[in-house]
Amino acid sequence: MSNLSNKTVWFITGSQHLYGTETLKQVDVDSSTIVDGLNKSGKVPVKIVFKPVVKTPDEILEICIEANSDKNCIGIITWMHTFSPAKMWIAGLKVLNKPFMHLHTQFNRDLPWDKIDMDYMNLHQSAHGDREYGFINSRMRKNRKVVVGYWQDKAVQEQVGAWCRTAIGWDDSQGLKVARFGDNMREVAVTEGDKVEAQIKFGWQISAFGVGDLIAYVDKVTDNEVDALYQEYEKLYQVANNCKPGQKYHENVRVQARYEIALKRFMEAGNFKAYTTNFENLTGLSQLPGLASQRLMAAGYGFGAEGDWKQAAMLRIIKTMSQGLSGGSSFMEDYTYHLDPANEGVLGSHMLEICPSIASAKPRLEVHPLGIGGKDAPARLVFESTTGPAMNVTLIDMGNRFRFIVNTLDVIEPLGKLPLLPVASAFWKTHPNLADGAAAWIYAGGTHHSAFTLALTPDFIEIFAEMSDVEFVLIDKNTQVTELKKELRWNEIYYMLANGLKA
């Protein structure tokens, strides 16, 4: 995963020279205190760095250029402690290419009623200083996150932390390399997409490789390396008796261990952070990588089946955003429904590749026939997902734009035992209900593949969509299908006219 220890967010405070030296000194002290408080809150995953107050157009332009040039700076937080005339910010905001948040706070929480004088009023002017600054951002059509509230409040600190986590994901997205082993599944529409536009919008580099490029790495894996990795499997998983040394399927497990080592080395050699496979493109491989892909996802790599590079990249970014948080994330597919009107639900799964980071108990390592593709029976981890609030995230190509679609869920215990299901699974209640949730997803063009996560909430994806200037559609407990259809129509008009509106 990404190393967060050297990542920073800059805290930039706006003011102007008219207030005089003493007031500006106090602005610096107050801003530094806020930065220290946010860093000690335990809610922010990276270091926030205090920067001296900016007071002129040249100072603002200079610090924005510096932020752009600092590879460890993943974004900036801006706050107008006093009144900062917004025309001063135009040049800086025009060149700024890092994401930014507008924190609308005030150094003091409460008004000191019996002590307020004009000195106090001149110093504590966020109430209208931030409105001046907010106007110029809107006038310039700048996408940003606005957080409102007292900086010591837990809810405000959590919002700042969530934005910082999303900035981590955006930073990871820039130059994110995705390896495609083979092409997309033949005749499938939703896994296609404009890779050039994805690089322009998100920074992703999507490269295709023949399966032979992977086989060259597979052939170099030694038996001793496979032996050592198998011992790790024995410690981490419940290995089925017929998969143990000397038994019927032990070699099938060893094949997956060989794939895992080879895939990881391929990824490390090319600095790839996500990859795809396709069971239709396996020439030279005896199995579809199953256990291997599950373990690489658990290690932080993004994965997409059937060549689905969009979901592979998004899973990687979600995993990057959620480092250190409880709950896991996985490639997922809506597989089949339970349509009992009294207790409807969705069984999510896939042929093999569900990440064990979502497992509710120690996974079982088993071998079963794939049932499709005509290859050998692959080893895989079998388990049921932990329960709790979750969401499915998908990214689709609408032809003239990308669209993020998020559906919130409640993952629950399966309503019955699954003794014959040979794959990992999750069972969930769709919001607002199965009929409306599925209809809304289908109207929006949602895919059968998604990045499933118990670690994040929709606001992370909404912020990421704003950072990339991409459409965001949310399906949650408040969704009404009729209103969502209107939203989709309005969005269509907006994105047709967006370039003209921004000119």
Secondary structure, 3 states (H helix, E strand, C coil): CCCCCCCEEEEEEECCHHHCHHHHHHHHHHHHHHHHHHHCCCCCCCEEEECCCECCHHHHHHHHHHHHHCCCEEEEEEEECCCCCHHHHHHHHHHCCCCEEEEECCCCCCCCHHHCCHHHHHHCCHHHHHHHHHHHHHHCCCCCEEEECCCCCHHHHHHHHHHHHHHHHHHHHCCCEEEEECCCCCCCCCCCCCHHHHHHHHCCEEEEECHHHHHHHHCCCCHHHHHHHHHHHHHHCEECHHHCCCCCCHHHHHHHHHHHHHHHHHHHHHCCCEEECCCCCCCCCCCCCCHHHHHHHHCCCEEEHHHCHHHHHHHHHHHHHCCCCCCCEEEEEEEEEECCCCCCEEEEECCCCCCHHHECCCCEEEECCCCCCCCCCCEEEECEECCEEEEEEEEEECCCCEEEEEEEEEEECCCCCCCCCCCCEEEEEECCCHHHHHHHHHHHCCCCEEEEECCCCHHHHHHHHHHHCCEEEEECCCCCHHHHHHHHHHHHHHHHHHHHHHC
